[in-house]
Amino acid sequence: MPATLTRATITTPTDREIHIERIVNAPRAQVWRAYADPALVSQWWGRGNRLDIERMEFTRGGHWRYVEHAAKGISGFEGRYREVTAPERFIRSFEWDGMPAHVAIEFVTLTDLGDGRTRINIIMQMHTPEERDGFLQSGMQGGMDASFAELDKLLSASRS
Amino acid sequence: MVQCVKALDSPFAAIADPTRRSILTQLARRDAPIGELAQSFSMTLTGLKKHVAVLEDARLVTAKKAGRVRTCTLGPRRLEREAGWIAGFQKMIDDRFDRLEALLERTANN
């Protein structure tokens, strides 16, 4: 399967939310394991960068902390689990070290499409539009090419 | 190339092209006549107009005619910054999910 042709659909239906949807070519139980097993999470969540799973108590009330070692620097992400319902859904708080104490809530839902594929829906919900914008800009941290970064800097400067 | 992208009337398609991103960067500094933009990108007027048309369709740029000069300015889309951020965010998410797919392939039938 030409997995590389697939892209996630990213929408911002409100100014405090980011919705992400992607269909993967694997059964739901397997996708759930990729999210639930720290040894597996460390192999993909860091986008190819080294990812240390410092903490992952995958149960309601448990804490999690991932640290990604990207070329441009080290980024930590952490929070607590609000709900863990295998194999379909978990909800956790999500903080990025770059924006400490700006807490988003992440809803991850896996839907069995019945044909061996799984739809992953992620909703990131923030308290304020400014936080939402901050999270969107966190994409700039990794893999952004210089012209985007420069464009953003200039646009923010000229529009604020 | 420019024509096929034009069909996708979205800010993401519009900013997928490095030249168009540079045009936006330039316009963020100050408004500029089309001729001046063409010159600074060493492009023909026709070539540059195609890029500007794509940006106009995405409402990232407005071209106003004053006399014989068409001046480009950043467009009304309040989403312009957001569009740039989402493009970066998209890359981050796609990179992550691509790794997930690769892992799922490796761990299939386990």
Interface residues (C-beta under 8 A of the other chain):
Chain A: A3 T4 T6 R7 A8 I10 T12 I18 I20 R22 V24 N25 A26 Q30 V31 R33 A34 L40 Q43 W44 W45 G46 R47 G48 I120 D133 F135 L136 Q137 S138 G139 M140 Q141 G142 G143 M144 S147 F148 E150 L151 D152 L154 L155 S156 A157 S158 R159
Chain B: I15 P18 R21 S22 L24 T25 A28 R29 L74 E80 R81 E82 G84 W85 I86 A87 G88 F89 Q90 K91 M92 I93 D94 D95 R96 F97 D98 R99 L100 E101 A102 L103 L104 E105 T107 A108 N110
